[in-house]
Amino acid sequence: ERNYTVITQHCWDYFVSLMGDVPPSQLCEWKIISRPYSELQDCLEGWAERLNYSYPNALAEQYIFQSHHIYFHNCTLEHPVYFDPPEDVLLAMIIAPICLIPFLVTLVIWRSKDGKAQA
């Protein structure tokens, strides 16, 4: 564990040096930051694998979160992210059609019987 801690610090230092070359105006451009970000992730994951240390792990996650907090906190998505509705709304959206099915089946049967009687 101690070896992994020391090595991950080197991974982080290398990431910081790579990010030092990125102009602030380009910090949110994936084409620019994908290489340093991938290098950090590959370094953390690769060394964990070589040292038979689980991945993902708390230390690796700490560095990933730290990278987002320091470098990418002002980045916004161009397309909105959609989240699930609250549970009560979701439940209503599921139950309403289910409850309508018996009513609609009954209505169809009733209307088809009514149609035969008139013919």
C-alpha positions as CSV (number, residue, x, y, z in Angstrom):
1,E,0.0,0.0,0.0
2,R,2.8,2.4,0.8
3,N,4.4,1.8,-2.6
4,Y,1.2,2.5,-4.3
5,T,0.8,5.7,-2.3
6,V,4.2,6.9,-3.4
7,I,3.7,5.9,-7.0
8,T,0.3,7.6,-7.2
9,Q,1.9,10.8,-6.1
10,H,4.2,10.6,-9.1
11,C,1.2,9.9,-11.3
12,W,-0.4,13.0,-9.9
13,D,2.8,15.1,-10.3
14,Y,3.1,14.1,-14.0
15,F,-0.6,14.9,-14.6
16,V,-0.1,18.4,-13.0
17,S,2.9,19.0,-15.3
18,L,0.9,18.0,-18.3
19,M,-2.0,20.2,-17.3
20,G,0.4,23.1,-16.8
21,D,0.8,23.2,-20.6
22,V,-2.9,23.6,-21.1
23,P,-4.1,27.2,-21.4
24,P,-7.0,28.0,-19.0
25,S,-9.3,28.8,-21.9
26,Q,-8.9,25.2,-23.1
27,L,-9.4,23.4,-19.8
28,C,-12.9,22.2,-20.8
29,E,-12.0,21.0,-24.3
30,W,-11.9,17.2,-24.3
31,K,-9.5,17.1,-27.3
32,I,-7.0,19.0,-25.3
33,I,-7.4,17.4,-21.8
34,S,-8.1,13.8,-22.8
35,R,-4.4,12.9,-23.0
36,P,-3.4,14.2,-19.6
37,Y,-6.6,12.8,-18.0
38,S,-6.1,9.4,-19.6
39,E,-2.5,9.4,-18.6
40,L,-3.5,9.9,-15.0
41,Q,-6.1,7.2,-15.1
42,D,-3.8,4.8,-16.9
43,C,-1.0,5.4,-14.4
44,L,-3.3,4.9,-11.4
45,E,-4.9,1.8,-12.8
46,G,-1.7,0.3,-14.2
47,W,0.3,0.6,-11.0
48,A,-2.6,-0.8,-9.0
49,E,-2.6,-3.8,-11.3
50,R,1.2,-4.2,-11.1
51,L,1.2,-4.1,-7.3
52,N,-1.9,-6.3,-7.0
53,Y,-3.8,-3.5,-5.5
54,S,-7.5,-3.2,-6.1
55,Y,-8.8,-0.7,-8.6
56,P,-10.7,1.5,-8.4
57,N,-9.6,2.4,-4.9
58,A,-10.0,5.3,-2.5
59,L,-6.6,6.8,-3.3
60,A,-7.1,6.7,-7.1
61,E,-10.6,8.2,-6.7
62,Q,-9.2,10.9,-4.5
63,Y,-6.8,11.9,-7.3
64,I,-9.6,11.8,-9.9
65,F,-11.9,13.9,-7.8
66,Q,-9.0,16.3,-7.1
67,S,-8.4,16.7,-10.8
68,H,-12.0,17.6,-11.4
69,H,-12.0,20.0,-8.4
70,I,-8.9,21.8,-9.5
71,Y,-9.1,21.8,-13.3
72,F,-12.6,21.0,-14.5
73,H,-14.9,22.6,-11.9
74,N,-16.0,25.4,-14.3
75,C,-16.8,23.0,-17.2
76,T,-20.4,22.7,-18.1
77,L,-22.1,20.3,-20.5
78,E,-23.3,21.5,-23.8
79,H,-26.3,19.2,-23.7
80,P,-28.4,19.0,-20.5
81,V,-28.2,15.8,-18.4
82,Y,-31.5,14.2,-17.7
83,F,-32.2,12.7,-14.4
84,D,-34.9,10.2,-13.3
85,P,-38.0,11.9,-11.9
86,P,-38.7,11.7,-8.1
87,E,-39.9,8.3,-7.0
88,D,-43.5,9.4,-6.4
89,V,-43.8,10.8,-10.0
90,L,-42.1,7.8,-11.4
91,L,-44.5,5.5,-9.5
92,A,-47.5,7.4,-10.8
93,M,-46.2,7.2,-14.4
94,I,-45.8,3.5,-14.1
95,I,-49.1,2.7,-12.2
96,A,-51.4,5.0,-14.3
97,P,-51.1,3.0,-17.5
98,I,-51.3,-0.3,-15.7
99,C,-54.6,0.8,-14.0
100,L,-55.9,2.0,-17.4
101,I,-55.4,-1.4,-19.1
102,P,-58.3,-3.3,-17.4
103,F,-60.6,-0.3,-18.0
104,L,-59.7,-0.2,-21.7
105,V,-60.1,-3.9,-22.1
106,T,-63.5,-3.7,-20.5
107,L,-64.5,-0.8,-22.7
108,V,-63.5,-2.7,-25.9
109,I,-65.4,-5.8,-24.8
110,W,-68.5,-3.8,-23.9
111,R,-68.4,-1.8,-27.2
112,S,-67.9,-5.0,-29.2
113,K,-70.9,-6.7,-27.5
114,D,-72.9,-3.5,-28.0
115,G,-72.1,-3.5,-31.7
116,K,-73.2,-7.2,-32.2
117,A,-76.5,-6.5,-30.5
118,Q,-77.3,-3.6,-32.9
119,A,-76.5,-5.6,-36.0
